[in-house]
């Protein structure tokens, strides 16, 4: 079993109200040295056999990310040690 | 400027209908070697000065993750090269 991780984040020029809400709540926790918070998605794709980055890219492009407002990056997760 | 990344994922025993929906759509793309898809959140926290992992942990614990159904992990993102 092998895992590919897709990180989907809003493009930098797109406003992120959800992250902004978290950033605005931080002073109430006494935290003042955070300059920004951005919230995106992390998708873990488990392949039955060998991991296939091209397949993962196709999945991200067609099903996971909206290319108008989001960027994505793909990487192999080599921290998976369980199973075969 | 320094960035800490918080990954929030549903605990393994919690059903993930969103990921399941993506997994169910894959055969239509001709992809059959994916065994599971799990969808979580990736949060990027930018610190104005030095990154503070303890602070990030506090933020994740109080604002970002629901400890009843979610696990989170925290790491320094050393890929940030832009700016000072």
N, CA and C atoms of all chains as a GROMACS GRO file, in nm:
protein
  504
    1UNK      N    1   0.085  -0.120   0.000
    1UNK     CA    2   0.000   0.000   0.000
    1UNK      C    3   0.088   0.124   0.000
    2UNK      N    4   0.048   0.223  -0.078
    2UNK     CA    5   0.128   0.344  -0.083
    2UNK      C    6   0.034   0.464  -0.090
    3UNK      N    7   0.082   0.574  -0.037
    3UNK     CA    8  -0.006   0.689  -0.023
    3UNK      C    9   0.049   0.810  -0.096
    4UNK      N   10  -0.039   0.877  -0.169
    4UNK     CA   11  -0.005   1.004  -0.231
    4UNK      C   12  -0.088   1.113  -0.163
    5UNK      N   13  -0.025   1.224  -0.130
    5UNK     CA   14  -0.095   1.334  -0.064
    5UNK      C   15  -0.111   1.449  -0.162
    6UNK      N   16  -0.234   1.499  -0.173
    6UNK     CA   17  -0.262   1.616  -0.256
    6UNK      C   18  -0.301   1.731  -0.164
    7UNK      N   19  -0.227   1.840  -0.172
    7UNK     CA   20  -0.261   1.960  -0.095
    7UNK      C   21  -0.328   2.059  -0.187
    8UNK      N   22  -0.450   2.099  -0.152
    8UNK     CA   23  -0.524   2.196  -0.233
    8UNK      C   24  -0.539   2.324  -0.150
    9UNK      N   25  -0.486   2.435  -0.201
    9UNK     CA   26  -0.497   2.563  -0.129
    9UNK      C   27  -0.555   2.667  -0.223
   10UNK      N   28  -0.631   2.762  -0.167
   10UNK     CA   29  -0.676   2.875  -0.245
   10UNK      C   30  -0.555   2.949  -0.301
   11UNK      N   31  -0.566   3.001  -0.422
   11UNK     CA   32  -0.457   3.082  -0.478
   11UNK      C   33  -0.433   3.201  -0.385
   12UNK      N   34  -0.308   3.250  -0.379
   12UNK     CA   35  -0.276   3.357  -0.283
   12UNK      C   36  -0.362   3.482  -0.300
   13UNK      N   37  -0.406   3.509  -0.424
   13UNK     CA   38  -0.483   3.633  -0.445
   13UNK      C   39  -0.631   3.617  -0.411
   14UNK      N   40  -0.674   3.495  -0.376
   14UNK     CA   41  -0.814   3.472  -0.342
   14UNK      C   42  -0.834   3.490  -0.191
   15UNK      N   43  -0.933   3.568  -0.151
   15UNK     CA   44  -0.962   3.586  -0.009
   15UNK      C   45  -1.002   3.454   0.056
   16UNK      N   46  -0.960   3.434   0.181
   16UNK     CA   47  -0.991   3.311   0.254
   16UNK      C   48  -1.063   3.350   0.383
   17UNK      N   49  -1.196   3.366   0.378
   17UNK     CA   50  -1.269   3.414   0.497
   17UNK      C   51  -1.259   3.318   0.616
   18UNK      N   52  -1.249   3.188   0.586
   18UNK     CA   53  -1.241   3.090   0.694
   18UNK      C   54  -1.109   3.106   0.771
   19UNK      N   55  -0.999   3.120   0.696
   19UNK     CA   56  -0.870   3.144   0.761
   19UNK      C   57  -0.868   3.277   0.832
   20UNK      N   58  -0.931   3.377   0.772
   20UNK     CA   59  -0.936   3.510   0.833
   20UNK      C   60  -1.010   3.505   0.966
   21UNK      N   61  -1.116   3.425   0.972
   21UNK     CA   62  -1.192   3.412   1.096
   21UNK      C   63  -1.105   3.353   1.207
   22UNK      N   64  -1.025   3.252   1.171
   22UNK     CA   65  -0.935   3.194   1.271
   22UNK      C   66  -0.831   3.298   1.314
   23UNK      N   67  -0.773   3.369   1.216
   23UNK     CA   68  -0.672   3.471   1.249
   23UNK      C   69  -0.730   3.577   1.342
   24UNK      N   70  -0.856   3.616   1.317
   24UNK     CA   71  -0.919   3.719   1.400
   24UNK      C   72  -0.947   3.671   1.543
   25UNK      N   73  -0.956   3.540   1.560
   25UNK     CA   74  -0.985   3.487   1.693
   25UNK      C   75  -0.858   3.473   1.777
   26UNK      N   76  -0.741   3.482   1.716
   26UNK     CA   77  -0.617   3.454   1.789
   26UNK      C   78  -0.588   3.553   1.902
   27UNK      N   79  -0.609   3.684   1.884
   27UNK     CA   80  -0.581   3.774   1.995
   27UNK      C   81  -0.656   3.737   2.122
   28UNK      N   82  -0.775   3.678   2.109
   28UNK     CA   83  -0.849   3.634   2.227
   28UNK      C   84  -0.779   3.521   2.300
   29UNK      N   85  -0.693   3.447   2.227
   29UNK     CA   86  -0.613   3.342   2.293
   29UNK      C   87  -0.480   3.400   2.341
   30UNK      N   88  -0.461   3.529   2.324
   30UNK     CA   89  -0.335   3.589   2.367
   30UNK      C   90  -0.221   3.571   2.267
   31UNK      N   91  -0.257   3.539   2.141
   31UNK     CA   92  -0.155   3.515   2.039
   31UNK      C   93  -0.152   3.633   1.942
   32UNK      N   94  -0.039   3.699   1.932
   32UNK     CA   95  -0.035   3.820   1.849
   32UNK      C   96   0.072   3.815   1.740
   33UNK      N   97   0.150   3.707   1.736
   33UNK     CA   98   0.259   3.705   1.638
   33UNK      C   99   0.228   3.624   1.513
   34UNK      N  100   0.099   3.597   1.489
   34UNK     CA  101   0.060   3.526   1.368
   34UNK      C  102   0.015   3.629   1.264
   35UNK      N  103   0.076   3.625   1.146
   35UNK     CA  104   0.041   3.726   1.046
   35UNK      C  105  -0.068   3.679   0.950
   36UNK      N  106  -0.080   3.549   0.929
   36UNK     CA  107  -0.192   3.504   0.845
   36UNK      C  108  -0.220   3.356   0.866
   37UNK      N  109  -0.345   3.320   0.841
   37UNK     CA  110  -0.387   3.180   0.848
   37UNK      C  111  -0.462   3.151   0.719
   38UNK      N  112  -0.423   3.044   0.650
   38UNK     CA  113  -0.494   3.002   0.528
   38UNK      C  114  -0.539   2.857   0.546
   39UNK      N  115  -0.662   2.830   0.508
   39UNK     CA  116  -0.716   2.696   0.527
   39UNK      C  117  -0.746   2.633   0.392
   40UNK      N  118  -0.690   2.516   0.370
   40UNK     CA  119  -0.714   2.443   0.246
   40UNK      C  120  -0.750   2.299   0.275
   41UNK      N  121  -0.734   2.213   0.175
   41UNK     CA  122  -0.768   2.073   0.194
   41UNK      C  123  -0.645   1.985   0.174
   42UNK      N  124  -0.643   1.874   0.248
   42UNK     CA  125  -0.540   1.774   0.232
   42UNK      C  126  -0.610   1.644   0.198
   43UNK      N  127  -0.573   1.584   0.086
   43UNK     CA  128  -0.638   1.461   0.043
   43UNK      C  129  -0.535   1.349   0.039
   44UNK      N  130  -0.567   1.239   0.105
   44UNK     CA  131  -0.479   1.122   0.105
   44UNK      C  132  -0.537   1.017   0.013
   45UNK      N  133  -0.461   0.981  -0.090
   45UNK     CA  134  -0.505   0.879  -0.186
   45UNK      C  135  -0.420   0.755  -0.164
   46UNK      N  136  -0.486   0.645  -0.128
   46UNK     CA  137  -0.414   0.519  -0.107
   46UNK      C  138  -0.422   0.436  -0.235
   47UNK      N  139  -0.306   0.398  -0.288
   47UNK     CA  140  -0.305   0.310  -0.404
   47UNK      C  141  -0.287   0.166  -0.358
   48UNK      N  142  -0.357   0.074  -0.426
   48UNK     CA  143  -0.347  -0.066  -0.389
   48UNK      C  144  -0.206  -0.118  -0.416
   49UNK      N  145  -0.146  -0.073  -0.526
   49UNK     CA  146  -0.010  -0.119  -0.557
   49UNK      C  147   0.089  -0.005  -0.551
   50UNK      N  148   0.161   0.012  -0.661
   50UNK     CA  149   0.257   0.122  -0.669
   50UNK      C  150   0.184   0.257  -0.673
   51UNK      N  151   0.238   0.358  -0.609
   51UNK     CA  152   0.175   0.490  -0.618
   51UNK      C  153   0.197   0.546  -0.759
   52UNK      N  154   0.096   0.616  -0.807
   52UNK     CA  155   0.102   0.666  -0.944
   52UNK      C  156   0.077   0.817  -0.940
   53UNK      N  157   0.185   0.894  -0.948
   53UNK     CA  158   0.171   1.039  -0.934
   53UNK      C  159   0.093   1.101  -1.050
   54UNK      N  160   0.106   1.043  -1.169
   54UNK     CA  161   0.032   1.097  -1.283
   54UNK      C  162  -0.118   1.076  -1.266
   55UNK      N  163  -0.154   0.955  -1.218
   55UNK     CA  164  -0.294   0.928  -1.187
   55UNK      C  165  -0.345   1.025  -1.081
   56UNK      N  166  -0.264   1.046  -0.976
   56UNK     CA  167  -0.304   1.135  -0.868
   56UNK      C  168  -0.325   1.277  -0.921
   57UNK      N  169  -0.238   1.317  -1.014
   57UNK     CA  170  -0.252   1.450  -1.073
   57UNK      C  171  -0.384   1.462  -1.151
   58UNK      N  172  -0.416   1.354  -1.222
   58UNK     CA  173  -0.542   1.353  -1.299
   58UNK      C  174  -0.662   1.362  -1.204
   59UNK      N  175  -0.657   1.286  -1.094
   59UNK     CA  176  -0.767   1.290  -0.996
   59UNK      C  177  -0.780   1.430  -0.938
   60UNK      N  178  -0.665   1.490  -0.900
   60UNK     CA  179  -0.668   1.624  -0.840
   60UNK      C  180  -0.727   1.725  -0.938
   61UNK      N  181  -0.684   1.714  -1.062
   61UNK     CA  182  -0.725   1.809  -1.163
   61UNK      C  183  -0.874   1.797  -1.194
   62UNK      N  184  -0.924   1.674  -1.199
   62UNK     CA  185  -1.063   1.655  -1.241
   62UNK      C  186  -1.162   1.654  -1.126
   63UNK      N  187  -1.120   1.609  -1.007
   63UNK     CA  188  -1.217   1.589  -0.898
   63UNK      C  189  -1.191   1.671  -0.773
   64UNK      N  190  -1.067   1.707  -0.747
   64UNK     CA  191  -1.037   1.762  -0.614
   64UNK      C  192  -1.021   1.912  -0.610
   65UNK      N  193  -0.965   1.971  -0.715
   65UNK     CA  194  -0.935   2.114  -0.711
   65UNK      C  195  -1.016   2.190  -0.815
   66UNK      N  196  -1.047   2.314  -0.782
   66UNK     CA  197  -1.108   2.405  -0.878
   66UNK      C  198  -0.998   2.495  -0.931
   67UNK      N  199  -0.952   2.472  -1.055
   67UNK     CA  200  -0.832   2.542  -1.104
   67UNK      C  201  -0.851   2.693  -1.117
   68UNK      N  202  -0.976   2.739  -1.114
   68UNK     CA  203  -1.000   2.884  -1.122
   68UNK      C  204  -0.952   2.954  -0.996
   69UNK      N  205  -0.975   2.891  -0.880
   69UNK     CA  206  -0.942   2.959  -0.755
   69UNK      C  207  -0.841   2.884  -0.669
   70UNK      N  208  -0.804   2.761  -0.710
   70UNK     CA  209  -0.718   2.680  -0.623
   70UNK      C  210  -0.592   2.630  -0.696
   71UNK      N  211  -0.485   2.616  -0.619
   71UNK     CA  212  -0.364   2.549  -0.665
   71UNK      C  213  -0.354   2.417  -0.591
   72UNK      N  214  -0.291   2.318  -0.657
   72UNK     CA  215  -0.265   2.196  -0.580
   72UNK      C  216  -0.122   2.148  -0.599
   73UNK      N  217  -0.075   2.074  -0.502
   73UNK     CA  218   0.056   2.012  -0.514
   73UNK      C  219   0.044   1.866  -0.471
   74UNK      N  220   0.129   1.784  -0.529
   74UNK     CA  221   0.118   1.639  -0.512
   74UNK      C  222   0.252   1.585  -0.465
   75UNK      N  223   0.247   1.497  -0.366
   75UNK     CA  224   0.373   1.435  -0.323
   75UNK      C  225   0.347   1.297  -0.268
   76UNK      N  226   0.451   1.216  -0.274
   76UNK     CA  227   0.446   1.083  -0.217
   76UNK      C  228   0.459   1.096  -0.066
   77UNK      N  229   0.375   1.024   0.008
   77UNK     CA  230   0.387   1.025   0.154
   77UNK      C  231   0.467   0.902   0.194
   78UNK      N  232   0.593   0.923   0.230
   78UNK     CA  233   0.677   0.807   0.263
   78UNK      C  234   0.676   0.776   0.412
   79UNK      N  235   0.583   0.840   0.485
   79UNK     CA  236   0.575   0.810   0.628
   79UNK      C  237   0.486   0.690   0.656
   80UNK      N  238   0.423   0.635   0.549
   80UNK     CA  239   0.336   0.519   0.570
   80UNK      C  240   0.421   0.395   0.588
   81UNK      N  241   0.411   0.335   0.704
   81UNK     CA  242   0.495   0.219   0.730
   81UNK      C  243   0.411   0.094   0.753
   82UNK      N  244   0.281   0.116   0.780
   82UNK     CA  245   0.194   0.004   0.815
   82UNK      C  246   0.163  -0.081   0.692
   83UNK      N  247   0.130  -0.206   0.714
   83UNK     CA  248   0.086  -0.294   0.606
   83UNK      C  249   0.201  -0.330   0.513
   84UNK      N  250   0.163  -0.380   0.393
   84UNK     CA  251   0.266  -0.425   0.298
   84UNK      C  252   0.306  -0.311   0.207
   85UNK      N  253   0.967   3.575   0.805
   85UNK     CA  254   0.839   3.508   0.802
   85UNK      C  255   0.861   3.356   0.802
   86UNK      N  256   0.780   3.286   0.878
   86UNK     CA  257   0.797   3.142   0.885
   86UNK      C  258   0.660   3.077   0.892
   87UNK      N  259   0.653   2.958   0.839
   87UNK     CA  260   0.522   2.895   0.824
   87UNK      C  261   0.516   2.761   0.898
   88UNK      N  262   0.407   2.743   0.969
   88UNK     CA  263   0.380   2.614   1.032
   88UNK      C  264   0.256   2.556   0.963
   89UNK      N  265   0.262   2.427   0.933
   89UNK     CA  266   0.150   2.361   0.866
   89UNK      C  267   0.083   2.264   0.963
   90UNK      N  268  -0.048   2.276   0.973
   90UNK     CA  269  -0.127   2.185   1.057
   90UNK      C  270  -0.213   2.100   0.964
   91UNK      N  271  -0.197   1.968   0.974
   91UNK     CA  272  -0.281   1.878   0.896
   91UNK      C  273  -0.386   1.819   0.988
   92UNK      N  274  -0.512   1.837   0.953
   92UNK     CA  275  -0.622   1.785   1.033
   92UNK      C  276  -0.693   1.678   0.951
   93UNK      N  277  -0.696   1.556   1.002
   93UNK     CA  278  -0.764   1.448   0.930
   93UNK      C  279  -0.864   1.380   1.024
   94UNK      N  280  -0.973   1.330   0.968
   94UNK     CA  281  -1.066   1.249   1.046
   94UNK      C  282  -0.991   1.129   1.102
   95UNK      N  283  -1.025   1.087   1.224
   95UNK     CA  284  -0.965   0.965   1.279
   95UNK      C  285  -0.997   0.848   1.186
   96UNK      N  286  -0.907   0.749   1.182
   96UNK     CA  287  -0.926   0.638   1.086
   96UNK      C  288  -1.060   0.566   1.102
   97UNK      N  289  -1.113   0.562   1.226
   97UNK     CA  290  -1.238   0.486   1.247
   97UNK      C  291  -1.362   0.567   1.212
   98UNK      N  292  -1.344   0.695   1.177
   98UNK     CA  293  -1.460   0.778   1.142
   98UNK      C  294  -1.484   0.773   0.991
   99UNK      N  295  -1.608   0.749   0.951
   99UNK     CA  296  -1.642   0.745   0.809
   99UNK      C  297  -1.619   0.881   0.744
  100UNK      N  298  -1.570   0.879   0.620
  100UNK     CA  299  -1.544   1.003   0.546
  100UNK      C  300  -1.624   1.002   0.416
  101UNK      N  301  -1.750   1.046   0.421
  101UNK     CA  302  -1.837   1.037   0.303
  101UNK      C  303  -1.785   1.118   0.185
  102UNK      N  304  -1.716   1.229   0.213
  102UNK     CA  305  -1.664   1.313   0.106
  102UNK      C  306  -1.553   1.238   0.029
  103UNK      N  307  -1.464   1.177   0.103
  103UNK     CA  308  -1.359   1.097   0.040
  103UNK      C  309  -1.417   0.977  -0.032
  104UNK      N  310  -1.519   0.918   0.029
  104UNK     CA  311  -1.584   0.801  -0.032
  104UNK      C  312  -1.647   0.838  -0.166
  105UNK      N  313  -1.705   0.959  -0.171
  105UNK     CA  314  -1.767   1.004  -0.296
  105UNK      C  315  -1.663   1.018  -0.406
  106UNK      N  316  -1.546   1.071  -0.370
  106UNK     CA  317  -1.438   1.082  -0.469
  106UNK      C  318  -1.393   0.942  -0.513
  107UNK      N  319  -1.375   0.853  -0.416
  107UNK     CA  320  -1.330   0.717  -0.448
  107UNK      C  321  -1.430   0.648  -0.541
  108UNK      N  322  -1.560   0.670  -0.516
  108UNK     CA  323  -1.663   0.606  -0.599
  108UNK      C  324  -1.666   0.662  -0.740
  109UNK      N  325  -1.614   0.784  -0.759
  109UNK     CA  326  -1.616   0.845  -0.892
  109UNK      C  327  -1.498   0.800  -0.977
  110UNK      N  328  -1.397   0.739  -0.915
  110UNK     CA  329  -1.273   0.708  -0.988
  110UNK      C  330  -1.290   0.607  -1.101
  111UNK      N  331  -1.371   0.500  -1.082
  111UNK     CA  332  -1.386   0.406  -1.195
  111UNK      C  333  -1.436   0.474  -1.322
  112UNK      N  334  -1.515   0.579  -1.307
  112UNK     CA  335  -1.562   0.652  -1.426
  112UNK      C  336  -1.449   0.722  -1.500
  113UNK      N  337  -1.337   0.749  -1.426
  113UNK     CA  338  -1.219   0.805  -1.491
  113UNK      C  339  -1.125   0.695  -1.541
  114UNK      N  340  -1.168   0.570  -1.523
  114UNK     CA  341  -1.083   0.459  -1.565
  114UNK      C  342  -0.974   0.425  -1.466
  115UNK      N  343  -0.992   0.468  -1.340
  115UNK     CA  344  -0.890   0.443  -1.238
  115UNK      C  345  -0.941   0.337  -1.142
  116UNK      N  346  -0.870   0.226  -1.132
  116UNK     CA  347  -0.920   0.116  -1.049
  116UNK      C  348  -0.822   0.072  -0.941
  117UNK      N  349  -0.704   0.134  -0.936
  117UNK     CA  350  -0.606   0.085  -0.838
  117UNK      C  351  -0.598   0.172  -0.712
  118UNK      N  352  -0.701   0.254  -0.689
  118UNK     CA  353  -0.704   0.334  -0.567
  118UNK      C  354  -0.790   0.262  -0.464
  119UNK      N  355  -0.734   0.238  -0.344
  119UNK     CA  356  -0.809   0.165  -0.244
  119UNK      C  357  -0.886   0.255  -0.150
  120UNK      N  358  -0.838   0.378  -0.127
  120UNK     CA  359  -0.917   0.468  -0.044
  120UNK      C  360  -0.876   0.613  -0.064
  121UNK      N  361  -0.971   0.703  -0.041
  121UNK     CA  362  -0.946   0.846  -0.047
  121UNK      C  363  -0.998   0.906   0.083
  122UNK      N  364  -0.915   0.985   0.153
  122UNK     CA  365  -0.960   1.052   0.275
  122UNK      C  366  -0.934   1.201   0.257
  123UNK      N  367  -1.031   1.282   0.294
  123UNK     CA  368  -1.019   1.426   0.275
  123UNK      C  369  -1.018   1.496   0.410
  124UNK      N  370  -0.913   1.575   0.432
  124UNK     CA  371  -0.903   1.652   0.556
  124UNK      C  372  -0.870   1.796   0.526
  125UNK      N  373  -0.817   1.866   0.625
  125UNK     CA  374  -0.785   2.007   0.607
  125UNK      C  375  -0.635   2.030   0.626
  126UNK      N  376  -0.583   2.126   0.551
  126UNK     CA  377  -0.445   2.169   0.568
  126UNK      C  378  -0.449   2.317   0.602
  127UNK      N  379  -0.390   2.353   0.714
  127UNK     CA  380  -0.393   2.493   0.757
  127UNK      C  381  -0.251   2.546   0.762
  128UNK      N  382  -0.228   2.659   0.695
  128UNK     CA  383  -0.097   2.722   0.695
  128UNK      C  384  -0.101   2.843   0.789
  129UNK      N  385  -0.018   2.842   0.891
  129UNK     CA  386  -0.011   2.952   0.987
  129UNK      C  387   0.121   3.024   0.966
  130UNK      N  388   0.114   3.152   0.928
  130UNK     CA  389   0.236   3.231   0.908
  130UNK      C  390   0.266   3.309   1.036
  131UNK      N  391   0.384   3.291   1.089
  131UNK     CA  392   0.426   3.368   1.205
  131UNK      C  393   0.507   3.489   1.157
  132UNK      N  394   0.487   3.602   1.226
  132UNK     CA  395   0.560   3.722   1.188
  132UNK      C  396   0.709   3.705   1.217
  133UNK      N  397   0.741   3.639   1.327
  133UNK     CA  398   0.882   3.620   1.360
  133UNK      C  399   0.920   3.473   1.354
  134UNK      N  400   0.975   3.424   1.463
  134UNK     CA  401   1.012   3.283   1.470
  134UNK      C  402   0.887   3.195   1.477
  135UNK      N  403   0.888   3.079   1.411
  135UNK     CA  404   0.773   2.989   1.421
  135UNK      C  405   0.766   2.931   1.562
  136UNK      N  406   0.646   2.916   1.610
  136UNK     CA  407   0.628   2.869   1.747
  136UNK      C  408   0.537   2.746   1.744
  137UNK      N  409   0.598   2.627   1.752
  137UNK     CA  410   0.519   2.504   1.737
  137UNK      C  411   0.422   2.485   1.853
  138UNK      N  412   0.461   2.530   1.972
  138UNK     CA  413   0.370   2.516   2.086
  138UNK      C  414   0.246   2.602   2.067
  139UNK      N  415   0.269   2.724   2.019
  139UNK     CA  416   0.156   2.813   1.988
  139UNK      C  417   0.066   2.749   1.883
  140UNK      N  418   0.130   2.695   1.778
  140UNK     CA  419   0.054   2.632   1.670
  140UNK      C  420  -0.029   2.516   1.723
  141UNK      N  421   0.031   2.441   1.816
  141UNK     CA  422  -0.042   2.328   1.875
  141UNK      C  423  -0.164   2.378   1.952
  142UNK      N  424  -0.146   2.489   2.025
  142UNK     CA  425  -0.257   2.547   2.101
  142UNK      C  426  -0.370   2.592   2.006
  143UNK      N  427  -0.330   2.657   1.895
  143UNK     CA  428  -0.429   2.703   1.797
  143UNK      C  429  -0.505   2.584   1.739
  144UNK      N  430  -0.430   2.480   1.702
  144UNK     CA  431  -0.492   2.362   1.642
  144UNK      C  432  -0.590   2.299   1.740
  145UNK      N  433  -0.546   2.288   1.864
  145UNK     CA  434  -0.626   2.221   1.965
  145UNK      C  435  -0.754   2.300   1.995
  146UNK      N  436  -0.743   2.434   2.001
  146UNK     CA  437  -0.859   2.512   2.043
  146UNK      C  438  -0.948   2.558   1.927
  147UNK      N  439  -0.888   2.579   1.808
  147UNK     CA  440  -0.967   2.640   1.701
  147UNK      C  441  -0.981   2.554   1.575
  148UNK      N  442  -0.885   2.466   1.548
  148UNK     CA  443  -0.883   2.404   1.415
  148UNK      C  444  -0.938   2.263   1.411
  149UNK      N  445  -0.914   2.185   1.516
  149UNK     CA  446  -0.952   2.044   1.511
  149UNK      C  447  -1.058   2.013   1.616
  150UNK      N  448  -1.143   1.918   1.583
  150UNK     CA  449  -1.239   1.864   1.679
  150UNK      C  450  -1.180   1.733   1.732
  151UNK      N  451  -1.128   1.735   1.855
  151UNK     CA  452  -1.054   1.618   1.905
  151UNK      C  453  -1.140   1.492   1.918
  152UNK      N  454  -1.272   1.507   1.914
  152UNK     CA  455  -1.358   1.389   1.924
  152UNK      C  456  -1.348   1.305   1.797
  153UNK      N  457  -1.339   1.370   1.682
  153UNK     CA  458  -1.342   1.294   1.556
  153UNK      C  459  -1.217   1.316   1.470
  154UNK      N  460  -1.128   1.409   1.510
  154UNK     CA  461  -1.015   1.442   1.423
  154UNK      C  462  -0.881   1.430   1.496
  155UNK      N  463  -0.779   1.394   1.421
  155UNK     CA  464  -0.641   1.399   1.466
  155UNK      C  465  -0.571   1.511   1.393
  156UNK      N  466  -0.472   1.572   1.456
  156UNK     CA  467  -0.394   1.669   1.380
  156UNK      C  468  -0.244   1.647   1.399
  157UNK      N  469  -0.167   1.692   1.302
  157UNK     CA  470  -0.022   1.688   1.315
  157UNK      C  471   0.032   1.824   1.273
  158UNK      N  472   0.146   1.860   1.331
  158UNK     CA  473   0.201   1.993   1.314
  158UNK      C  474   0.345   1.981   1.267
  159UNK      N  475   0.382   2.062   1.168
  159UNK     CA  476   0.522   2.060   1.125
  159UNK      C  477   0.561   2.194   1.071
  160UNK      N  478   0.690   2.218   1.077
  160UNK     CA  479   0.746   2.340   1.019
  160UNK      C  480   0.751   2.322   0.868
  161UNK      N  481   0.709   2.425   0.794
  161UNK     CA  482   0.718   2.418   0.648
  161UNK      C  483   0.845   2.493   0.607
  162UNK      N  484   0.947   2.417   0.570
  162UNK     CA  485   1.074   2.483   0.536
  162UNK      C  486   1.086   2.510   0.387
  163UNK      N  487   0.975   2.493   0.316
  163UNK     CA  488   0.981   2.522   0.172
  163UNK      C  489   0.953   2.669   0.142
  164UNK      N  490   0.924   2.748   0.247
  164UNK     CA  491   0.895   2.890   0.224
  164UNK      C  492   1.026   2.964   0.199
  165UNK      N  493   1.039   3.015   0.078
  165UNK     CA  494   1.164   3.082   0.045
  165UNK      C  495   1.141   3.231   0.018
  166UNK      N  496   1.014   3.267  -0.006
  166UNK     CA  497   0.983   3.405  -0.042
  166UNK      C  498   0.996   3.497   0.079
  167UNK      N  499   1.025   3.621   0.056
  167UNK     CA  500   1.028   3.721   0.163
  167UNK      C  501   1.146   3.702   0.257
  168UNK      N  502   1.140   3.772   0.372
  168UNK     CA  503   1.251   3.767   0.468
  168UNK      C  504   1.227   3.654   0.566
   0.00000   0.00000   0.00000
